[in-house]
Amino acid sequence: MDINIDDAAAAAAFRRLVAHLRHRTDAQNVDLMGLAGFCRNCLGDWVAEAGDMTKEEGRSLVYGMPYAEWKVKHQGEATPEQLARMQESIAKNG
């Protein structure tokens, strides 16, 4: 997929997205997955792949802390409805 966005603009937009996700801890990963088919973990994994680092390192960059710590502080229990929406959305990722 060819996306023509200047690297500096892409980097600035990415940093703004990460800052937004760090601020909006109320936006649960399961809801992001259910709506858009990706979440903070996905974003961290993409950072890891692009930056030649471990998934945990990439996720820590996105979360601003280790994922396990963020989970304890911010992640609620997913409802069956949220999980069903997530599975439906993931199926669209193909």
C-alpha positions as a printed NumPy array, in Angstrom:
array([[  0.   ,   0.   ,   0.   ],
       [  1.507,   3.304,  -1.069],
       [  0.693,   6.14 ,   1.309],
       [  2.388,   9.4  ,   0.434],
       [  2.765,  11.265,   3.714],
       [  5.911,  13.219,   4.447],
       [  7.971,  11.397,   7.101],
       [  8.051,  14.426,   9.414],
       [  4.268,  14.854,   9.178],
       [  3.713,  11.124,   9.698],
       [  5.981,  11.111,  12.758],
       [  4.209,  14.138,  14.255],
       [  0.782,  12.601,  13.649],
       [  1.921,   9.295,  15.153],
       [  3.234,  11.02 ,  18.271],
       [ -0.065,  12.878,  18.604],
       [ -1.989,   9.591,  18.28 ],
       [  0.158,   7.971,  20.971],
       [ -0.319,  10.985,  23.279],
       [ -4.07 ,  10.853,  22.673],
       [ -4.245,   7.133,  23.476],
       [ -2.18 ,   7.646,  26.635],
       [ -4.602,  10.375,  27.74 ],
       [ -7.768,   8.446,  26.85 ],
       [ -7.312,   5.491,  29.152],
       [-11.117,   5.218,  29.195],
       [-10.964,   4.023,  25.571],
       [-10.513,   0.326,  26.229],
       [ -8.447,  -1.788,  23.844],
       [-11.349,  -4.19 ,  23.344],
       [-13.494,  -1.251,  22.166],
       [-10.775,  -0.002,  19.808],
       [-10.495,  -3.526,  18.405],
       [-14.268,  -3.772,  18.081],
       [-14.491,  -0.546,  16.137],
       [-11.281,  -0.327,  14.139],
       [ -9.644,  -3.749,  14.311],
       [ -6.529,  -2.463,  16.07 ],
       [ -5.571,  -1.281,  19.547],
       [ -2.643,  -0.007,  21.558],
       [ -1.049,  -3.46 ,  21.532],
       [ -1.216,  -3.582,  17.734],
       [  0.325,  -0.13 ,  17.504],
       [  3.105,  -1.152,  19.9  ],
       [  3.718,  -4.315,  17.898],
       [  3.987,  -2.272,  14.684],
       [  6.493,   0.035,  16.407],
       [  8.482,  -3.023,  17.504],
       [  8.525,  -4.484,  13.992],
       [  9.579,  -1.171,  12.442],
       [ 12.175,  -0.434,  15.12 ],
       [ 13.765,  -3.87 ,  15.511],
       [ 12.754,  -4.268,  19.164],
       [ 10.689,  -6.665,  21.241],
       [  6.91 ,  -6.415,  21.395],
       [  7.152,  -5.462,  25.06 ],
       [  9.527,  -2.597,  24.227],
       [  7.234,  -1.369,  21.463],
       [  4.165,  -1.592,  23.662],
       [  5.916,   0.261,  26.492],
       [  6.623,   3.113,  24.087],
       [  2.935,   3.328,  23.188],
       [  1.599,   2.911,  26.728],
       [  4.228,   5.095,  28.387],
       [  4.799,   2.261,  30.89 ],
       [  5.027,  -1.518,  30.799],
       [  1.825,  -3.034,  29.419],
       [  1.274,  -5.139,  32.558],
       [  1.296,  -1.967,  34.679],
       [ -1.138,  -0.171,  32.339],
       [ -3.443,  -3.192,  32.412],
       [ -3.651,  -3.134,  36.213],
       [ -4.262,   0.623,  36.305],
       [ -6.661,   1.06 ,  33.386],
       [ -8.039,  -2.108,  31.812],
       [-11.509,  -3.257,  32.785],
       [-13.116,  -6.646,  32.293],
       [-14.438,  -7.115,  28.75 ],
       [-18.112,  -7.922,  28.358],
       [-19.317, -10.711,  26.08 ],
       [-20.725,  -8.037,  23.756],
       [-17.363,  -6.257,  23.522],
       [-15.598,  -9.531,  22.792],
       [-18.128, -10.411,  20.07 ],
       [-17.678,  -6.991,  18.395],
       [-13.908,  -7.414,  18.593],
       [-14.017, -10.84 ,  16.933],
       [-16.315,  -9.527,  14.187],
       [-14.027,  -6.571,  13.576],
       [-10.832,  -8.65 ,  13.545],
       [-12.381, -10.882,  10.888],
       [-12.513,  -7.828,   8.59 ],
       [ -8.744,  -7.303,   8.858],
       [ -8.11 , -10.2  ,   6.488]])
